[in-house]
C-alpha cells in the first residue's frame, strides 16, 4: 500500500479510474457501431497534434485535442458519406498524422520529452491539473450521454430508422465522435496514443461475453476496466514495468482468458 | 386519398443514373410491392421517399408534404433490411419497442403500457424481457413491426422484410401485413426481391429496374414482355397460389 502514499501514483490511480469509467461508457457505442478502427485512427492522429503543440510552444494537450477532434470529425464524415472505403481513409489519415508527429518532434528545439511517452504513455506525467480537466470533461460527457442515452442507442440500432423517428442523427453521431476524440487525447498520458484505443474497445467486448443487456454490460465493463487499470498500475510499480503497456496487456490477457474459457466450457 | 406521389423522379448518384423518370401514386390503405432485379433502384426509391436521398429531378410528396416535412409528423414508419441492425444489439424486446415511442410526450408508464399492447398484437407476448438479439429472424421482424406500430403511423416502408425468415414465417408475416391494413387502415410499401409475394399478398406492383417498367395490379404484372423488360432475360416463374388445389399449391405460371 506504499504506492498509495506517493503523489504521482495517487494522480495515476485517480486519473486512471476516471478514464476507465469514461472510456468504458464510450466502448458501448464503439462496439455497437463497429468503430474499432475509427478509434485506432483517432488515437494515432492525436500524436501529430501533440507534436505540433510542442513545436509551436503551445499546450500539447490543447493542440492535440483540436487536431484529434478535426481528424475524428473528418474520419466520421468520410465513413458516413461512404465515398471512399473508411478503412482506406483512416489508414491514410493516421499514417499521415503519425508521420507529421515524427517530423515535428524532430524539428522541435530543446525537445526533452521522450517520444516513447507519447506512444505508450507514462503515469508519471499525469498531474493534478490533468485530473481536474479529465474529471470535468468526464462529468460533461457522461452527463450528455446519460440525458440522451436512448436517442444515441436508437442511432446505434439504425441511423435511418432513428432519423425517420425524428432524431437528429447527425448531431449525435458527430457529438460522440468529438467526445471519443477528446477522450483519446486525455488517455494519452496514461496509456499513450498507440494503446488508448484498447481501453475503448476491450471493456464492452469483455462484458459482451457474459451479459446481453446494456445495463449489465455497462456495469461489468466499468468494473472490469477499473480493475485492469488498478491492477496494471500496481504490477507496473511492483515490477518496474511501463505502466501503459502493462495496463493494456492486462486488459488483453483477461479478455483472452475469458474468451477461451467460455469456449472450453460446454454449453447447457 | 393520395398518400404518396412520385413525379418524374430521377436520382443520380456519382453520375450513375439509379432511377429515371419514375412516376407512381399510392392511395391510402394500399399494399404495394416494389420488385425488380438487384441494383435496380428499389432501396434507392424507398430512401428517396423517406428523404435520405435528394431527387436529382422531379419530386416526391408523402402525406401531401415533402418527405422531410412528412417525417416530422411522426406518421411515417420504416423497417430497414435486417442486416443493417447490429447483431448483438443489447436490448430486450420491450426496450426495442419502446424506441418507437422515443419522441412521444407520454409518461414512462404510459409508454410501457402501449409497448406491451403492441408486443401482444404482433404475437410476441411472453417475450417482453427476452434478448432481442437471440430471437429468430421472424420474431425479430415482428418486434420491429411493433416498434413501428407503437408510433401510430399512416404509412410504413419495409425494405426486404422477408430476408432471413423461413417460408412459414414469411407467409404468416405477409398475412399479418394484410391484417394490419384491414384493422389499422395502414398503407404499406414493401421492397422485395421475391416476386412470389406479388401474386398473393399485394394490391399493386411496381416493377423497377432503373425505370418503372410496370405499375398496376398484380394480374397484369405476370406477362412475358413485362418480366423480360424488367429482368432482362427469359423468366420462368414458380408461383405459389393459395387458390390452386390440383397441384399441392405449386404450379408454373403460364406466361402470356
Interface residues (C-beta under 8 A of the other chain):
Chain A: X28 X32 X33 X34 X83 X150 X151 X153 X154 X156 X157 X158 X160 X161 X163 X164 X165 X166 X167 X208 X211 X212 X213 X214 X217
Chain B: X14 X47 X50 X52 X71 X72 X74 X76 X77 X78 X79 X80 X84 X85 X86 X88 X89 X90 X91 X92 X96 X98 X99 X100 X102 X103 X131 X133 X134 X151
